[in-house]
Amino acid sequence: PIKITLPDGKEIEGLSWKTTPYEIACSISQGLADNTVIAKVNGEVWDLDRVLEGDCSLQLLKFDDDEGVLLLC
């Protein structure tokens, strides 16, 4: 198991090379999952369907977040 830390300090358990940022978003709420466009893992831009490799910090960015818009342009 791996530990995924969200910006609010909440920790979620996942599986290395299996859990994706999209799955984490879905576990929080379907609305969040539907509105998330990109993730940042340990500060690095990360596709929502790319598996997490180990313990990490995870930020889910929505289209209406300034950073989310900038990363998509």
C-alpha positions as CSV (number, residue, x, y, z in Angstrom):
1,P,0.0,0.0,0.0
2,I,1.0,3.6,-0.6
3,K,0.0,6.8,1.2
4,I,-1.5,9.6,-0.8
5,T,-1.6,13.0,0.9
6,L,-4.1,15.6,-0.2
7,P,-3.6,19.4,0.1
8,D,-5.8,19.5,3.2
9,G,-3.5,16.9,4.9
10,K,-6.0,14.0,4.6
11,E,-4.2,10.8,3.8
12,I,-5.7,8.1,1.5
13,E,-4.4,4.6,1.0
14,G,-3.8,3.3,-2.5
15,L,-1.9,0.6,-4.3
16,S,1.4,1.4,-6.1
17,W,1.2,0.9,-9.9
18,K,-2.6,0.5,-9.7
19,T,-4.3,3.5,-8.1
20,T,-4.8,6.6,-10.4
21,P,-5.6,10.2,-9.5
22,Y,-9.0,9.7,-11.2
23,E,-9.8,6.9,-8.8
24,I,-8.9,9.1,-5.9
25,A,-11.1,11.9,-7.2
26,C,-14.0,9.4,-7.6
27,S,-13.5,8.2,-4.0
28,I,-14.0,11.7,-2.8
29,S,-17.0,12.6,-5.0
30,Q,-18.2,11.9,-8.5
31,G,-18.6,15.7,-9.0
32,L,-15.0,16.3,-8.3
33,A,-14.0,13.5,-10.6
34,D,-16.1,14.9,-13.4
35,N,-14.6,18.4,-13.0
36,T,-10.9,17.4,-12.5
37,V,-8.9,18.0,-15.7
38,I,-5.3,17.2,-14.5
39,A,-3.4,16.3,-11.4
40,K,-0.1,17.2,-9.8
41,V,1.8,14.5,-8.0
42,N,4.7,15.7,-5.8
43,G,4.4,19.0,-7.8
44,E,4.7,17.3,-11.2
45,V,1.9,17.4,-13.8
46,W,0.3,14.0,-14.0
47,D,-2.5,12.6,-16.3
48,L,-5.6,11.4,-14.4
49,D,-5.2,7.9,-15.7
50,R,-1.5,7.5,-15.0
51,V,-0.9,5.1,-12.1
52,L,0.8,6.4,-8.9
53,E,4.1,4.8,-8.2
54,G,4.6,5.3,-4.5
55,D,3.8,7.6,-1.5
56,C,3.0,11.0,-2.8
57,S,1.2,14.3,-2.4
58,L,-1.7,14.7,-4.8
59,Q,-3.4,17.9,-6.0
60,L,-6.5,17.6,-8.2
61,L,-7.0,20.6,-10.5
62,K,-10.3,21.6,-12.0
63,F,-10.8,23.6,-15.2
64,D,-12.0,26.6,-13.1
65,D,-8.8,26.6,-11.1
66,D,-6.3,29.1,-12.4
67,E,-3.5,26.6,-12.5
68,G,-5.8,24.0,-14.2
69,V,-6.5,26.3,-17.0
70,L,-2.8,27.3,-17.4
71,L,-1.7,23.7,-17.6
72,L,-4.2,22.8,-20.3
73,C,-3.2,25.8,-22.5
